[in-house]
Amino acid sequence: MRTIKVLNLKCNGCANTIIKGLLSIEGIENVSIDVATSKVSFVSTEEEALKSVKEKLSAMGYPEVGDDNTIIHKAKSFVSCATGRMIAE
């Protein structure tokens, strides 16, 4: 299992969006989110998956801790959060 700590993770709505997004990447399975610690964990069957996961997370508004957290990332995370809340209902 691999784990990445991300920025802008605020709630279960965010977590739902992240899970759905990461499961769309070939070779990614068993995605779990710890909202309290902002950690995203997953199992990968592909070597290049870590790079794909980081790119996907950043594109959804959840860059890895240590990466730039631009206003665009923050705005995307708010949209992802809202979308994830609608999915959960």
C-alpha positions, 0 to 999 in steps of 0.5 A: 500500500502506498500513501500520499499526504495531500492538501485541501482535503476537508471532508468526506465529499472530498474523499468520495471524489478522490476515491472515484477519480483514483479508481479510474486509473488503470492498476489502482485499487483499494483506495482509502482516505483518512480525512483527519490526516489528509492521507490518501492510500492505495494499492497499485499493480503498475510501477508508473501508478504513483506518478499518475496518482499524483497528477490526478490528485493535483488535477482534482485540486489535491496536490501532494504536501510540499507541492504548490497549492495555487488558487486554482488547486483550491478552487478545484478542490471546492468543486470536487468537494461539492461534487463528492457530497452530491455523489454521497447523497 
